[in-house]
Amino acid sequence: MKNLFVLLLVFICFTAFAQSETNEEPIKTKIEIFMEGKGTLIETSKESIGMVDKMEIIVIKSKKLITGEKLSGLTLGVVMIDADEIDGLVQALNVMKDAVSSSRTSPTEIIYKCKTGLAICAGFKLSQGFGSSGWTYYMKPPGNKAFSNLSMSQAEFLSLCSYMEIAKKKM
């Protein structure tokens, strides 16, 4: 009887956890909520800053024309980031650039996660026979969709860092 109770408890916990993962709603940014405003007149401008692989980086500026309230943000592909998060993102990317300038003795991963769940990552892999040791750069989209990670070369990662600096100045 105890075994049945324990098994039932484990099943209930597992089911509850599995449901919470599938029903998880994406986090909306302030700029997304602002732009969805109903019953108001909104002007939105978009300025392309650059591209990393096939991902366009766009600065967004929105203004409620009746109240004059303004809000800015940017998109990295399909993920939006609020203006108030850009400083932290730029700082994290600069620290990441410094951290990847050296070699490691063990596999290492450096990750910055945005509020929406987008992760910008650098990983150090050791050579295993035929391959070579070195850093790889990639972005993980919100959720755990490994198949849609965006790999970046070192040059693309450095371009991303530069584009974030430009975006910060334009907000």
Secondary structure as GFF3:
##gff-version 3
##sequence-region A 1 171
A	DSSP	alpha_helix	2	22	.	.	.	ID=ss1
A	DSSP	alpha_helix	30	35	.	.	.	ID=ss2
A	DSSP	beta_strand	42	52	.	.	.	ID=ss3
A	DSSP	beta_strand	55	64	.	.	.	ID=ss4
A	DSSP	beta_strand	70	76	.	.	.	ID=ss5
A	DSSP	beta_strand	79	82	.	.	.	ID=ss6
A	DSSP	alpha_helix	83	99	.	.	.	ID=ss7
A	DSSP	beta_strand	108	113	.	.	.	ID=ss8
A	DSSP	beta_strand	119	125	.	.	.	ID=ss9
A	DSSP	beta_strand	134	140	.	.	.	ID=ss10
A	DSSP	three_ten_helix	146	148	.	.	.	ID=ss11
A	DSSP	beta_strand	150	152	.	.	.	ID=ss12
A	DSSP	alpha_helix	154	170	.	.	.	ID=ss13
###
